[in-house]
Amino acid sequence: MSGSLLVARERGIVRLTMNRPQRLNALTAELLDALTEAIDEAARDDEARVVLVCGAGRAFCAGQDLGEDVVAPGGDLGAHVARHYKPLVLAIRRIGKPVVARVNGVAAGAGANLAFACDIVLAARSAQFIESFARIGLLPDTAGTWMLPRLIGHARATAVAMLGTPLSAQQAYEWGAIWRVVDDEALDAQCDELAAALAKAPTKALGAVKRALSEGWTNEIAAQLDLETDLQRALGASNDFREGVDAFSNKREPVFRGE
Ligand code: T3D
């Protein structure tokens, strides 16, 4: 746990809470590195079955902390992005476990794209996603230019990135950018329920789903069929597959251990 990131582990769920509520959880180098480290650690921890990314207070995350030295004239944004943002996005995309974003309020700039980089996004009805980069003379980083067109299509991604128009949670849902919108007061219960369900799921299969869907964005169909073959071969030898078939045959609920 660093000061700006709270880490809690319980029943297979690793809850990461960005904890700079007075700055709407704006991202400092310290917070970015702590997020990356915590996700890498969850990747190594067999007990960890799902990662939940949350923001403390009224916001999810307001993106890069605009008060940090790197933002001042003379700062090298490229070096900063390469050193602190790229590893975080790659950690989220590479961990073979589901990463869920609980978007309770505004998600702006890199904060919006941090959410979009996660596997499943659950948002409160009052939440907003703002690609605010153009408002300050930047382009959507944190893989925004890669994820956005894939999630919402090229035309919408272009307009959203150029205009910085806030997207309501409902609009983001209707455009297919996020999994679900729930009433604000239901967010915590729904998030806990989702995380608990994922923590009891066959983790290796979920990791395979994540990998195949991600690689499918760039694979030819033959390469994708080969990937599915390889992944299915490995899953077919897993204990969770045995358990799933046994539970089905015996008309009982399966108990998956992520093995
Ligand atoms: O390497 C690099 O640095 C490049 C990488 C760039 C990645 C990026 O993320 S660029 C985009 C950076 N983010 C933004 O441009 C968003 C800036 N924030 C806002 O536009 C607004 O704060 C919001 C729309 C997110 C929310 O508005 P509102 O009215 O609900 O809240 P507020 O009053 O603006 O903010 C509350 C406080 O948080 C306020 O501080 P104060 O006045 O109470 O002392 C505000 O300054 C602070 N805050 C909000 N966002 C940031 C921030 N402080 C630092 N950095 C922020 N990004």
Residues whose N, C-alpha, C, O or C-beta is under 5 A from the ligand:
A	BS01	T3D	Q22 R23 L24 A26 A62 G63 Q64 D65 L66 G67 L77 H80 V81 V106 A108 G109 A110 G111 S132 F133
